[in-house]
């Protein structure tokens, strides 16, 4: 158990729908990162939050949004879903370890859009 | 923009050494990382190296960094079937950038 919790583990939905993925970072970690892993595109950075504020944005579609709450858990909202949104969505939290910023990943949420 | 590249596949025999290579574009990266992803699981940190180091060894793992050529490698000694996984190289320059992953297949 990495200490980063993601729910749900699996989700099957239809095109046009909206889903919310949830992440709880490791205890004490203030940063949350979201990544999308699809078969043909590797690991794509979506967005980063630090202590409730957006810190960096990657290739996140306008149909996607995220937030980090005061208790530091984060949610990734995916709307108007398309077939191509089927992927594994990972959350990671960051800690400083011997001077290095290190990411610890959750087990992921597998989204299937039919 | 910033980029991290890896070859997609590597196949070795059990007991041999595996060498997984990675190149990156931004020399301002402070740390470079190797992560391992087993089937159906998240990414697990294997090791990382500070950018002013040339080499780091951790049991069966050896990381080599050539900063001039922006080349990072991970050597796994005495590769076992349990090492079969996808290995990701990552660089941290403002954001974390990951390579596409190298799928290591270890044949018995």
Interface residues (C-beta under 8 A of the other chain):
Chain A: X2 X4 X33 X35 X41 X42 X43 X45 X48 X56 X58 X90 X92 X99 X100 X101 X102 X103 X104 X105 X106 X107 X108
Chain B: X30 X31 X33 X35 X41 X42 X43 X44 X45 X48 X50 X88 X90 X92 X94 X95 X96 X97 X98 X99 X100 X101
